[in-house]
Amino acid sequence: MKKITFIVNGKIRKMKVLRESIIHCFRSEFQVEIRKSTLENSFQELTMNAINKGVDYLILVGGDGSINEGVNGYFDASKELREKAILGVYPAGSGNDFSKSLGVRDDLEQLLFLVKNDLFKKIDVGLMYFNKVDNTAGKRYFINIADIGIGGYVANKIAESKKRLGGKFTYTKALIQAFFTYKKQRVRLTSKDYNWSGKMMSICMANGKYFGSGMCIAPDASLTDGKMQLVIIGEVSLFDYLKNIPKIKKGHKVIHKEIEYSFAEKCEITAIDNPCPIDMDGEYVGTTPLKTEVISNQLKMLLID
C-alpha cells in the first residue's frame, strides 16, 4: 500500500473529528500516518521528517502560514526523497488563499479523488533573501504571495489578534486600521525587464492569485509559468482602495494611475528611506532589502486543472 502522511496544524479545532474522518476515508487503500504540530515539533520540522522517512503523498493540513512552513520543510528534506513525494493541501486555516489557486476545498472526498488519480502538476515556488526580524540574513521559500509595505504591517497586526470574528473580517479590520497608521515609503524595484521607484503602499510578488482572505490581487499569476506577477500599489487612498474591492474580489485588474502590473523571474527591492516590512504567505517575516526569484517546476502538487 502507498503511504500517505497528513501534517496537521495543532491549533485546528475538532482535531479528533478530523483525525477520524481522515482514517475512515483513506485507510482502506493507503497506509495512513497523521502527525500534529506542537511547540516542540513544528509544522516545518514534521514535514521534513516525514519526507526523509519516505512518503508517497504528503498532505499539508492548515492555513497559508502552515503551508509555507510545510514547503520550507520540503526543501529542508533529502532532495532524492522529496522529489518522490506528491504534495497536497487540505485548507483548514482562517484565510486559505493558496488553496483557491489550486482549486481545492476542505473536502476529504475531493482529496481522495485527487490522490487516487494522481491529479498533480509541477508548480513553481518563490525564494527570497531578506533581513529577518532579528536583523540577521534570512532565506525562505514562499508558495503563494509575498509583499512589502502595508501587507507586512497588517500581517503583524493579525498575528496579535485572536481572529474570533473570522479571517476576512480580521484582515479587513486590520487593513483599514493600517491605512490610518502606516506611512507609505519610497522604494526601488529592479528586474531584468521592469524597473520602478517611488512611494508605495504595497508591492506584491505573486505566485498564486489570492491573498487577504479571498482578494484576487494578482489575476494573471500562474503557478506554472516560471514567473511572478508584480503588483505595485503606489499612493492609493483608502477611498480608492475600498471603491475597488469588488473588482479585486472578482479578479479584475484595477485601472488606476498609481497601480501597475508586470512580471519577473527575479527582482530586487531596496528601501530608499526606512526598511519595509515583509509579509510572506500571510506571515510577517522581516524587512527589506530583499532579493526574490522563481524556482520553476519544483513541487508536485495535487490540484484541479
Legacy VTK file of the C-alpha trace (Angstrom):
# vtk DataFile Version 3.0
C-alpha trace
ASCII
DATASET POLYDATA
POINTS 305 float
0.000 0.000 0.000
1.192 3.521 -0.775
1.932 5.740 2.213
0.066 8.998 2.788
1.075 11.302 5.633
-1.006 14.200 6.939
0.836 17.030 8.726
-1.837 18.849 10.739
-1.679 22.278 12.374
-2.029 21.518 16.073
-4.267 24.557 16.652
-7.077 23.231 14.441
-10.380 22.814 16.248
-12.173 19.456 16.339
-8.904 17.622 15.826
-10.375 14.290 16.952
-13.206 14.502 14.412
-10.813 15.399 11.589
-8.474 12.561 12.503
-11.269 10.014 12.497
-12.582 11.319 9.167
-9.130 11.057 7.552
-8.655 7.476 8.734
-12.152 6.472 7.611
-11.654 7.990 4.159
-8.131 6.705 3.383
-7.337 3.608 5.438
-8.799 1.044 3.040
-6.389 1.983 0.240
-3.405 3.655 1.916
-1.024 3.345 4.801
-2.090 6.441 6.763
0.014 8.469 9.178
-1.191 11.647 10.920
1.261 13.981 12.663
0.174 17.043 14.654
2.389 20.099 15.069
3.273 21.262 18.588
5.621 23.792 20.164
8.267 21.066 20.306
7.630 19.704 16.812
6.957 22.467 14.303
4.996 22.017 11.090
8.192 22.606 9.135
10.174 20.002 11.063
7.396 17.398 10.861
7.215 17.870 7.086
10.956 17.431 6.677
10.962 14.301 8.860
8.005 12.753 7.027
9.744 13.150 3.666
13.042 11.821 4.986
11.224 8.708 6.244
9.797 8.149 2.771
6.251 9.007 1.725
4.230 8.816 -1.486
1.739 11.579 -0.644
2.179 14.358 1.887
-0.902 16.409 2.769
-0.482 19.783 4.493
-3.498 20.500 6.713
-3.780 24.122 7.812
-3.823 27.688 6.534
-1.392 29.582 4.326
1.157 30.004 7.110
1.209 26.252 7.766
1.566 25.527 4.053
4.515 27.925 3.925
6.161 26.034 6.777
5.459 22.751 5.002
7.054 23.978 1.776
10.158 25.070 3.669
10.240 21.695 5.415
10.054 20.083 1.985
13.212 21.901 0.888
14.943 21.031 4.169
14.499 17.325 3.361
16.604 14.983 1.248
16.478 16.058 -2.401
16.195 12.458 -3.594
13.298 11.620 -1.277
11.378 14.877 -1.658
11.276 14.541 -5.434
9.391 11.264 -4.999
6.666 12.851 -2.863
3.431 14.373 -4.156
2.136 17.240 -2.005
-1.446 18.179 -1.341
-3.328 20.819 0.636
-6.353 20.394 2.873
-7.360 24.002 3.727
-8.069 24.441 7.438
-6.949 27.971 8.269
-8.548 31.395 8.547
-7.777 32.581 5.008
-6.877 29.558 2.857
-5.882 31.738 -0.097
-3.390 29.369 -1.732
-5.980 26.578 -1.888
-8.118 28.828 -4.114
-5.395 28.865 -6.770
-5.225 25.065 -6.519
-8.994 24.729 -6.790
-9.203 22.539 -3.675
-11.698 22.628 -0.792
-11.892 21.272 2.747
-13.381 18.098 1.287
-11.737 14.731 2.001
-13.652 13.021 -0.805
-12.233 15.544 -3.280
-8.765 14.974 -1.837
-9.143 11.198 -2.129
-10.152 11.605 -5.784
-7.080 13.732 -6.496
-4.778 11.229 -4.777
-6.232 8.112 -6.385
-5.975 9.673 -9.840
-2.577 11.345 -9.321
-4.004 14.685 -10.420
-0.933 16.826 -9.891
1.287 19.309 -11.696
4.795 20.521 -11.064
4.411 24.064 -9.767
6.732 26.991 -9.061
7.856 28.400 -5.721
9.401 31.711 -4.783
12.722 32.010 -2.974
13.504 35.182 -1.036
16.604 36.544 0.662
15.852 39.280 3.219
16.555 40.616 6.702
14.884 38.553 9.436
13.122 40.060 12.443
16.355 39.802 14.458
18.163 41.678 11.628
20.200 38.646 10.532
20.273 37.406 6.939
17.259 35.269 6.049
16.390 32.862 3.262
12.924 31.398 2.855
10.647 29.866 0.242
7.099 31.055 -0.373
4.348 29.309 -2.267
1.624 31.926 -2.661
2.320 35.669 -2.329
4.988 37.782 -0.663
4.539 41.518 -0.382
6.175 44.517 1.222
4.693 47.583 2.809
1.258 47.616 4.345
0.904 43.830 3.923
3.712 43.113 6.373
2.296 45.688 8.755
-1.162 44.072 8.565
0.259 40.542 8.938
1.908 41.601 12.184
-1.373 43.089 13.449
-3.312 39.928 12.552
-0.778 37.769 14.385
-1.503 39.821 17.506
-5.291 39.439 17.139
-7.455 36.493 18.253
-9.324 36.188 14.921
-12.564 35.459 16.770
-14.675 37.019 14.027
-13.123 35.106 11.133
-10.282 35.622 8.691
-11.999 38.021 6.271
-13.290 40.352 8.972
-9.981 40.321 10.847
-7.998 41.097 7.676
-10.323 43.901 6.554
-10.343 45.475 10.013
-6.547 45.345 10.300
-6.130 46.752 6.779
-8.447 49.701 7.360
-6.720 50.478 10.652
-3.373 50.323 8.859
-4.470 52.957 6.326
-4.560 55.478 9.170
-1.268 54.484 10.802
1.029 53.057 8.112
3.241 55.578 6.323
3.883 54.925 2.641
7.579 54.527 1.910
9.900 55.140 -1.033
11.450 52.037 -2.572
13.315 50.956 -5.676
12.439 47.744 -7.573
14.778 46.373 -10.243
14.404 43.370 -12.539
15.602 42.304 -15.962
12.759 43.872 -17.949
10.996 46.155 -15.476
12.129 48.808 -13.007
10.105 51.034 -10.698
10.784 53.556 -7.946
8.557 55.768 -5.887
6.423 55.976 -2.778
4.313 52.857 -2.379
1.655 51.354 -0.183
2.441 47.785 -1.262
4.349 45.707 -3.776
3.163 42.116 -4.270
5.265 39.290 -5.694
2.666 36.706 -6.651
2.925 33.032 -7.486
-0.745 32.453 -6.585
-3.618 34.791 -7.329
-5.230 35.390 -3.918
-4.347 36.913 -0.566
-6.119 38.671 2.302
-8.891 36.061 2.630
-10.015 35.905 -0.984
-8.721 39.102 -2.603
-7.635 38.266 -6.172
-4.786 40.753 -6.165
-2.810 39.090 -8.996
-5.374 37.907 -11.584
-2.764 36.885 -14.168
-0.480 34.972 -11.799
0.208 31.346 -12.710
1.668 28.538 -10.607
3.414 27.009 -13.615
4.797 29.810 -15.833
8.182 30.313 -14.135
7.362 33.943 -13.315
5.817 36.007 -10.543
3.270 38.695 -11.201
4.344 42.013 -9.726
1.567 44.281 -8.475
2.726 47.770 -7.497
0.285 49.851 -5.457
1.587 53.372 -5.086
-0.057 56.316 -3.340
-3.595 54.933 -3.235
-6.125 56.431 -0.838
-8.394 54.475 1.485
-11.381 55.650 -0.552
-9.890 54.337 -3.822
-8.960 51.050 -2.191
-12.446 50.441 -0.757
-14.061 51.516 -4.040
-12.081 48.874 -5.953
-12.518 45.946 -3.545
-15.451 44.483 -5.579
-13.266 44.473 -8.726
-10.363 42.834 -6.895
-12.604 40.130 -5.441
-13.855 39.314 -8.941
-10.302 39.051 -10.279
-10.421 42.202 -12.420
-7.395 44.411 -12.896
-7.726 47.857 -11.360
-7.186 50.727 -13.778
-5.540 53.423 -11.702
-2.596 55.736 -12.277
-0.961 54.520 -9.038
-1.297 50.766 -9.769
0.973 48.844 -12.149
1.184 45.174 -13.159
4.224 43.370 -14.523
6.063 40.014 -14.495
9.550 38.953 -13.481
11.605 35.823 -12.928
13.775 37.701 -10.419
13.654 41.083 -8.721
15.343 43.133 -6.018
13.699 45.704 -3.764
15.512 48.229 -1.603
14.005 50.883 0.637
15.133 54.432 -0.023
14.024 55.534 3.443
13.308 53.080 6.281
13.243 49.254 5.864
9.850 47.945 4.734
8.069 45.044 6.489
7.610 41.813 4.527
4.510 39.613 4.508
5.170 36.083 3.239
2.140 33.803 2.767
0.264 35.761 5.428
3.072 35.908 7.989
5.385 38.762 8.982
8.950 37.515 8.395
11.272 40.549 8.366
12.243 43.582 6.307
13.906 44.813 3.120
16.288 44.822 1.322
15.214 41.653 -0.475
16.012 39.526 -3.485
13.372 37.195 -4.897
13.495 34.585 -7.640
11.115 31.982 -9.009
12.249 28.362 -8.808
10.362 26.727 -11.664
8.650 23.303 -11.613
9.802 22.378 -8.123
6.802 20.785 -6.371
4.458 18.034 -7.476
1.184 19.429 -6.127
-2.329 17.974 -6.222
-4.717 20.416 -7.889
-7.828 20.863 -10.004
-6.698 21.808 -13.511
LINES 1 306
305 0 1 2 3 4 5 6 7 8 9 10 11 12 13 14 15 16 17 18 19 20 21 22 23 24 25 26 27 28 29 30 31 32 33 34 35 36 37 38 39 40 41 42 43 44 45 46 47 48 49 50 51 52 53 54 55 56 57 58 59 60 61 62 63 64 65 66 67 68 69 70 71 72 73 74 75 76 77 78 79 80 81 82 83 84 85 86 87 88 89 90 91 92 93 94 95 96 97 98 99 100 101 102 103 104 105 106 107 108 109 110 111 112 113 114 115 116 117 118 119 120 121 122 123 124 125 126 127 128 129 130 131 132 133 134 135 136 137 138 139 140 141 142 143 144 145 146 147 148 149 150 151 152 153 154 155 156 157 158 159 160 161 162 163 164 165 166 167 168 169 170 171 172 173 174 175 176 177 178 179 180 181 182 183 184 185 186 187 188 189 190 191 192 193 194 195 196 197 198 199 200 201 202 203 204 205 206 207 208 209 210 211 212 213 214 215 216 217 218 219 220 221 222 223 224 225 226 227 228 229 230 231 232 233 234 235 236 237 238 239 240 241 242 243 244 245 246 247 248 249 250 251 252 253 254 255 256 257 258 259 260 261 262 263 264 265 266 267 268 269 270 271 272 273 274 275 276 277 278 279 280 281 282 283 284 285 286 287 288 289 290 291 292 293 294 295 296 297 298 299 300 301 302 303 304
